[in-house]
Amino acid sequence: MLLRGALLLAVVGLAAGDVFTAMADVENLIMGERDVTATIQSYIDSEIARLHKLERLANEYKGKAQEKDPDFVMNPLNAFLLIQQLQDDWLRVKGEMQANSASEFIKNVTDSGSMAKYPTVEDLDGAAVALLRLQDTYKLEAKDLSRGIIGGEKLGRELNAHDCYEIGRVAYNKHQFLHSLHWMEEALRLLELESPPSVQRSEILEYLAYAHYKQGDILEYLAYAHYKQGDVPMALRLTEELYELWPDHPRAKGNVEWYTNMLRSGDEAKKVEDRSRSVERDSYEALCRGETKMNASEEAKLYCYLKMDRPFLKLAPIKVEIVRFDPLAVLFKEVISDYEISVVQQLATPKLARATVKASNGKLVTTHYRIAKSSAERLCRTRRRAPSSTPPTVSPRVPGSRAMTTPSSTGSTAAST
């Protein structure tokens, strides 16, 4: 269940809207889907009515045309009236034909405040990066995820070749070549099973490295990913396949010669090291996976107690559970009610902003590894403005919560996903 929740939270990061950083925004997409459905249906009804009107006009002109013979225009008055009628009628018909209301409906969808913020290409990339991060943390296989399997359970729908390709494309552009290799392999495997294919093989092979938003070359990506991992023979085999399928490919022939010469000379590619790894990161990910088990003597030292070190807490103590000593992890229980939680969420959600971390220069910046939104500033202002409202009643019960209002405080996350 923990893995399932983490996957949902992490997959669901953008310069303008940051849809992928907040569950609140992603949940709004569900309502947005419903809005779009209603909008599309309204547009269809409008277009059907317009086309029916044009159909009636066409039938009307057809009947009039059949009533006239070539001698009709021999009369100059008839010729004048016919020209006048057609000129007037054509303007009317032209107006009806050009009265397509698609632009108006699209404007309504994008401008309406009630509509959801729709994801952009950056959101798609952010969601893919979050998925790759989860793969590292929980050691998830691309072949399992493509089948909708998470932690041994079938939890989601299966991906098609295009889905896997998109994830592999993002991994490649982020220089995560091993991930790219696995996802591109899945894309190729699924492509053989699809009819019709979700992406054309020839179009995929055309993709140029680092070309933004264009169809890519799966085999070229896959070959180079193998090369970066030190597997030159596999890189050569895949590039030969690419050259056979597409003799005019701008790089295939040269890459075949390059990989062949590398194998002949014994000059193997140097395997790319993952510089993002560290002892701290490995320990953190192992902790997330639940691999750092405590022994019996350590578990025996864990305990629970009632926190009553403040006057208010004498009346309403907080339940505290020590769940780990190294590192210290403490669980506070029943601090606020469900109603109070809902009030805080209502106050914070409209002001959600991309969460930041403090850089080495002391400035607050957004990072690729913290995809969340917070609204701590909003909560602090609310507490200072309305000391009698419900959210501030939380303050006496939250250990150290008054520190949030001090100038030097770093701010807690009031609403985040």
C-alpha positions as CSV (number, residue, x, y, z in Angstrom):
1,M,0.0,0.0,0.0
2,L,2.9,2.4,0.8
3,L,4.5,1.7,-2.5
4,R,1.2,2.2,-4.3
5,G,0.7,5.5,-2.6
6,A,4.2,6.7,-3.3
7,L,3.9,5.8,-6.9
8,L,0.7,7.7,-7.3
9,L,2.1,10.8,-5.5
10,A,5.4,10.9,-7.3
11,V,4.1,10.3,-10.8
12,V,1.5,13.0,-10.6
13,G,6.1,18.1,-12.1
14,L,6.0,22.9,-15.3
15,A,6.9,26.4,-15.5
16,A,3.5,27.9,-15.5
17,G,1.1,25.5,-13.8
18,D,3.3,22.7,-12.3
19,V,0.4,20.2,-12.8
20,F,2.6,17.2,-12.2
21,T,3.7,18.5,-8.7
22,A,0.3,18.5,-7.0
23,M,-2.4,15.9,-6.6
24,A,-4.9,18.8,-6.3
25,D,-4.2,19.8,-9.9
26,V,-4.2,16.2,-11.1
27,E,-7.5,15.6,-9.4
28,N,-8.9,18.7,-11.2
29,L,-8.0,17.0,-14.5
30,I,-10.7,14.4,-13.8
31,M,-13.2,17.3,-13.6
32,G,-11.6,18.7,-16.7
33,E,-12.2,15.5,-18.6
34,R,-15.9,15.8,-17.7
35,D,-15.9,19.5,-18.8
36,V,-14.3,18.6,-22.1
37,T,-16.8,15.9,-22.7
38,A,-19.7,18.3,-22.2
39,T,-17.9,20.9,-24.3
40,I,-17.3,18.5,-27.2
41,Q,-20.9,17.3,-27.1
42,S,-22.1,20.9,-27.2
43,Y,-19.9,21.6,-30.1
44,I,-21.1,18.5,-32.0
45,D,-24.7,19.6,-31.4
46,S,-23.9,23.1,-32.8
47,E,-22.2,21.7,-35.8
48,I,-25.0,19.2,-36.6
49,A,-27.5,22.0,-36.5
50,R,-25.3,24.1,-38.8
51,L,-24.8,21.2,-41.3
52,H,-28.5,20.4,-41.3
53,K,-29.1,24.0,-42.3
54,L,-26.6,23.7,-45.1
55,E,-28.2,20.5,-46.2
56,R,-31.5,22.2,-46.5
57,L,-30.0,25.0,-48.6
58,A,-28.3,22.4,-50.8
59,N,-31.6,20.6,-51.4
60,E,-33.3,24.0,-52.1
61,Y,-30.8,24.9,-54.7
62,K,-30.9,21.5,-56.3
63,G,-34.6,21.8,-56.8
64,K,-34.3,25.3,-58.3
65,A,-31.5,24.1,-60.6
66,Q,-33.6,21.3,-61.9
67,E,-36.5,23.7,-62.8
68,K,-34.3,25.8,-65.1
69,D,-33.2,24.8,-68.6
70,P,-30.5,26.5,-70.7
71,D,-33.1,28.7,-72.5
72,F,-33.9,30.3,-69.1
73,V,-30.9,32.6,-69.2
74,M,-31.6,33.7,-72.8
75,N,-34.0,36.2,-71.2
76,P,-31.8,39.1,-69.9
77,L,-34.1,39.7,-67.0
78,N,-33.8,36.1,-66.0
79,A,-30.0,36.3,-66.3
80,F,-29.9,39.4,-64.1
81,L,-32.2,37.8,-61.5
82,L,-30.2,34.6,-61.5
83,I,-26.9,36.4,-61.0
84,Q,-28.4,38.5,-58.3
85,Q,-29.9,35.5,-56.5
86,L,-26.7,33.5,-56.7
87,Q,-24.6,36.4,-55.5
88,D,-26.9,37.0,-52.5
89,D,-27.4,33.3,-51.8
90,W,-23.7,32.6,-52.1
91,L,-22.9,35.2,-49.4
92,R,-25.4,33.5,-47.2
93,V,-24.1,30.0,-47.9
94,K,-20.5,31.2,-47.5
95,G,-21.4,32.7,-44.1
96,E,-23.0,29.4,-43.0
97,M,-20.0,27.4,-44.2
98,Q,-17.6,29.6,-42.4
99,A,-19.6,29.8,-39.2
100,N,-17.6,27.0,-37.6
101,S,-17.6,27.7,-33.8
102,A,-14.6,25.5,-33.0
103,S,-12.4,28.5,-32.0
104,E,-15.1,29.8,-29.7
105,F,-15.4,26.4,-27.9
106,I,-11.7,26.0,-27.6
107,K,-11.4,29.5,-26.1
108,N,-14.1,28.7,-23.6
109,V,-12.2,25.6,-22.5
110,T,-8.9,27.4,-22.1
111,D,-10.2,30.7,-20.6
112,S,-12.9,29.4,-18.2
113,G,-11.8,29.6,-14.6
114,S,-13.9,26.6,-13.8
115,M,-11.9,24.4,-16.2
116,A,-8.9,22.4,-15.1
117,K,-5.3,23.4,-15.9
118,Y,-4.4,21.1,-18.7
119,P,-0.9,19.5,-18.7
120,T,1.8,20.5,-21.1
121,V,4.7,18.7,-22.7
122,E,6.8,19.7,-19.6
123,D,4.2,18.1,-17.4
124,L,4.5,14.9,-19.4
125,D,8.3,15.0,-19.1
126,G,8.0,15.7,-15.4
127,A,5.7,12.8,-14.8
128,A,8.1,10.5,-16.7
129,V,11.1,11.7,-14.6
130,A,9.1,11.1,-11.4
131,L,8.4,7.5,-12.7
132,L,12.1,7.0,-13.4
133,R,12.9,8.2,-9.8
134,L,10.4,5.7,-8.4
135,Q,12.1,2.9,-10.4
136,D,15.4,3.7,-8.8
137,T,13.9,4.0,-5.3
138,Y,11.8,0.9,-5.3
139,K,13.7,-1.1,-7.9
140,L,10.8,-1.4,-10.3
141,E,11.3,-3.0,-13.7
142,A,10.1,-1.3,-16.9
143,K,8.7,-4.6,-18.2
144,D,6.5,-4.9,-15.1
145,L,5.4,-1.3,-15.2
146,S,4.5,-1.6,-18.8
147,R,2.2,-4.4,-17.8
148,G,0.6,-2.3,-15.1
149,I,2.3,-4.4,-12.4
150,I,3.6,-2.6,-9.3
151,G,5.2,-4.5,-6.4
152,G,3.9,-7.8,-7.8
153,E,0.3,-6.5,-8.0
154,K,-1.7,-5.6,-11.1
155,L,-2.7,-2.1,-10.2
156,G,-2.9,-0.1,-13.5
157,R,-3.7,-0.4,-17.2
158,E,-1.0,-1.7,-19.5
159,L,1.1,0.7,-21.6
160,N,1.4,0.6,-25.3
161,A,4.5,1.0,-27.4
162,H,4.1,4.8,-27.7
163,D,3.7,5.1,-23.9
164,C,7.0,3.2,-23.3
165,Y,8.7,5.2,-26.1
166,E,7.8,8.5,-24.4
167,I,9.2,7.4,-21.1
168,G,12.4,6.1,-22.9
169,R,12.7,9.4,-24.8
170,V,12.6,11.4,-21.6
171,A,15.1,9.1,-19.9
172,Y,17.5,9.5,-22.9
173,N,17.2,13.3,-22.9
174,K,18.0,13.2,-19.2
175,H,21.1,11.0,-19.9
176,Q,19.6,8.1,-17.9
177,F,20.7,5.7,-20.6
178,L,20.0,2.4,-18.7
179,H,16.4,3.4,-18.1
180,S,16.2,4.5,-21.8
181,L,17.5,1.1,-22.9
182,H,14.9,-0.8,-20.9
183,W,11.9,1.4,-21.9
184,M,12.9,1.4,-25.6
185,E,13.2,-2.4,-25.5
186,E,9.7,-2.5,-24.1
187,A,8.6,-0.2,-26.9
188,L,10.0,-2.4,-29.5
189,R,8.5,-5.6,-27.9
190,L,5.1,-4.0,-27.7
191,L,5.3,-2.6,-31.3
192,E,5.6,-6.2,-32.6
193,L,2.3,-7.1,-30.9
194,E,0.2,-4.1,-31.9
195,S,-2.2,-3.9,-34.7
196,P,-2.6,-1.1,-35.7
197,P,0.7,0.1,-34.1
198,S,0.5,3.0,-31.7
199,V,3.6,4.5,-33.4
200,Q,5.0,3.7,-36.8
201,R,8.4,2.0,-36.7
202,S,9.7,4.0,-39.6
203,E,8.7,7.3,-37.9
204,I,10.4,6.2,-34.7
205,L,13.6,5.3,-36.4
206,E,13.7,8.8,-38.0
207,Y,14.0,10.5,-34.6
208,L,17.1,12.7,-34.3
209,A,18.8,12.7,-30.9
210,Y,18.0,15.7,-28.8
211,A,15.4,17.1,-31.3
212,H,12.6,18.4,-29.2
213,Y,9.0,17.2,-29.7
214,K,9.7,15.1,-32.8
215,Q,9.3,11.4,-33.5
216,G,12.4,9.5,-32.6
217,D,14.7,6.7,-33.7
218,I,14.1,3.9,-31.2
219,L,16.9,1.7,-32.5
220,E,19.3,4.6,-32.5
221,Y,18.4,5.5,-29.0
222,L,18.6,1.8,-28.0
223,A,21.9,1.3,-29.7
224,Y,23.5,4.4,-28.1
225,A,22.1,3.5,-24.7
226,H,23.8,0.0,-25.0
227,Y,27.0,1.8,-26.0
228,K,26.8,4.1,-23.0
229,Q,26.4,1.0,-20.8
230,G,29.5,-0.6,-22.4
231,D,27.6,-3.1,-24.5
232,V,29.1,-2.3,-27.9
233,P,28.1,-5.7,-29.6
234,M,24.4,-5.0,-28.9
235,A,24.8,-1.4,-30.1
236,L,26.3,-2.7,-33.3
237,R,23.5,-5.3,-33.8
238,L,20.7,-2.7,-33.3
239,T,22.4,-0.2,-35.6
240,E,22.8,-2.8,-38.3
241,E,19.1,-3.5,-38.0
242,L,18.4,0.2,-38.3
243,Y,20.6,0.5,-41.4
244,E,18.9,-2.5,-43.0
245,L,15.5,-1.0,-42.5
246,W,16.6,2.5,-43.5
247,P,19.7,2.6,-45.8
248,D,19.4,6.3,-46.3
249,H,19.4,7.1,-42.5
250,P,21.8,10.0,-42.0
251,R,23.9,8.3,-39.2
252,A,23.2,4.5,-39.4
253,K,26.0,3.6,-41.9
254,G,28.6,5.7,-40.1
255,N,27.6,4.3,-36.7
256,V,27.9,0.7,-38.0
257,E,31.4,1.4,-39.1
258,W,32.2,3.2,-35.8
259,Y,31.0,0.3,-33.6
260,T,32.6,-2.3,-35.9
261,N,36.0,-0.5,-35.7
262,M,35.6,-0.2,-32.0
263,L,35.1,-4.0,-31.6
264,R,38.1,-4.8,-34.0
265,S,40.4,-2.5,-32.1
266,G,39.3,-3.8,-28.7
267,D,38.5,-0.3,-27.6
268,E,35.4,-1.0,-25.5
269,A,33.2,1.9,-24.5
270,K,33.6,3.2,-21.0
271,K,30.6,2.5,-19.0
272,V,28.8,5.6,-17.9
273,E,28.8,6.0,-14.1
274,D,25.7,7.2,-12.3
275,R,27.1,10.2,-10.5
276,S,23.8,10.9,-8.8
277,R,24.4,7.9,-6.5
278,S,25.7,8.4,-3.0
279,V,25.8,6.5,0.3
280,E,23.1,8.8,1.7
281,R,20.9,8.4,-1.4
282,D,21.3,4.6,-1.3
283,S,20.5,4.5,2.4
284,Y,17.4,6.7,1.8
285,E,16.1,4.6,-1.0
286,A,16.7,1.4,1.0
287,L,14.7,3.0,3.9
288,C,11.9,3.8,1.5
289,R,11.8,0.2,0.3
290,G,11.7,-1.0,3.9
291,E,15.0,-2.9,3.6
292,T,16.7,-1.4,6.7
293,K,15.1,-3.7,9.2
294,M,15.6,-3.3,12.9
295,N,16.7,-6.2,15.1
296,A,14.8,-7.4,18.1
297,S,16.9,-5.4,20.6
298,E,16.4,-2.2,18.7
299,E,12.6,-2.8,18.4
300,A,12.4,-3.5,22.1
301,K,13.6,0.1,22.8
302,L,10.8,1.7,20.9
303,Y,7.9,3.2,23.0
304,C,4.9,5.5,23.0
305,Y,4.1,8.4,25.3
306,L,1.8,11.3,25.8
307,K,3.3,14.7,25.1
308,M,2.3,17.1,27.9
309,D,5.1,19.6,28.1
310,R,2.9,22.7,27.6
311,P,-0.1,24.0,29.5
312,F,-2.5,23.4,26.7
313,L,-1.2,19.8,26.3
314,K,-2.1,19.1,29.9
315,L,-5.7,19.2,28.8
316,A,-5.2,17.6,25.3
317,P,-2.0,15.6,25.2
318,I,-0.6,14.4,21.9
319,K,0.0,10.8,21.3
320,V,3.6,10.2,20.3
321,E,5.2,7.0,18.9
322,I,8.9,6.5,18.5
323,V,9.2,4.4,15.3
324,R,13.0,4.6,14.9
325,F,16.0,6.0,16.7
326,D,18.6,5.9,13.9
327,P,17.6,8.0,12.1
328,L,15.1,9.4,14.6
329,A,11.5,9.0,13.3
330,V,8.6,10.1,15.4
331,L,4.9,9.7,14.7
332,F,2.4,12.2,16.2
333,K,-1.2,10.9,16.3
334,E,-4.6,12.6,16.4
335,V,-3.1,16.1,16.5
336,I,-5.9,17.7,14.5
337,S,-9.4,16.5,13.5
338,D,-10.6,15.6,10.0
339,Y,-12.6,18.8,9.9
340,E,-9.6,20.9,10.8
341,I,-7.6,19.2,8.1
342,S,-10.3,20.0,5.5
343,V,-10.3,23.7,6.5
344,V,-6.5,23.9,6.2
345,Q,-6.7,22.3,2.7
346,Q,-9.4,24.7,1.6
347,L,-7.3,27.6,2.7
348,A,-4.1,26.4,1.2
349,T,-5.1,24.8,-2.1
350,P,-5.9,28.1,-4.0
351,K,-2.4,29.3,-3.0
352,L,-0.4,26.2,-3.8
353,A,3.0,27.0,-5.3
354,R,5.9,24.8,-6.4
355,A,8.0,23.8,-3.4
356,T,11.6,25.0,-3.2
357,V,14.8,24.0,-1.5
358,K,17.7,26.3,-0.3
359,A,20.6,26.2,-2.7
360,S,24.3,26.6,-1.8
361,N,24.0,30.3,-2.5
362,G,21.2,30.6,0.1
363,K,18.5,31.3,-2.6
364,L,15.3,29.2,-2.8
365,V,15.1,27.3,-6.0
366,T,12.9,24.5,-7.5
367,T,14.6,21.2,-8.2
368,H,13.9,18.1,-10.2
369,Y,13.9,15.9,-7.2
370,R,11.3,17.7,-5.1
371,I,8.1,17.7,-7.1
372,A,5.6,19.0,-4.6
373,K,3.5,22.1,-3.9
374,S,3.2,23.9,-0.6
375,S,1.3,26.8,0.8
376,A,3.0,27.5,4.1
377,E,3.1,31.3,3.7
378,R,-0.7,31.3,3.2
379,L,-1.2,29.3,6.4
380,C,1.1,31.6,8.4
381,R,-0.8,34.7,7.2
382,T,-4.1,33.1,8.1
383,R,-3.0,32.4,11.6
384,R,-1.7,35.9,12.1
385,R,-4.9,37.5,10.7
386,A,-7.5,35.3,12.2
387,P,-6.4,34.0,15.6
388,S,-9.9,32.8,16.5
389,S,-10.5,30.8,13.3
390,T,-10.3,27.0,13.2
391,P,-6.8,26.5,11.7
392,P,-5.0,28.5,14.5
393,T,-6.6,26.2,17.1
394,V,-4.1,23.6,15.8
395,S,-1.2,25.7,16.9
396,P,-1.1,24.8,20.6
397,R,-1.3,21.1,19.8
398,V,1.5,21.0,17.2
399,P,5.0,20.8,18.7
400,G,7.1,23.8,17.7
401,S,4.3,25.1,15.5
402,R,4.8,28.7,16.7
403,A,8.1,28.7,15.0
404,M,6.3,29.0,11.7
405,T,5.5,32.6,12.4
406,T,9.0,33.7,13.2
407,P,11.1,35.6,10.6
408,S,13.8,32.9,10.5
409,S,11.5,29.9,10.1
410,T,11.7,27.8,6.9
411,G,8.0,27.3,6.6
412,S,6.1,24.0,6.8
413,T,4.1,22.5,4.1
414,A,0.4,23.2,4.6
415,A,-0.8,21.5,1.6
416,S,1.4,19.3,-0.5
417,T,1.4,16.3,-2.7
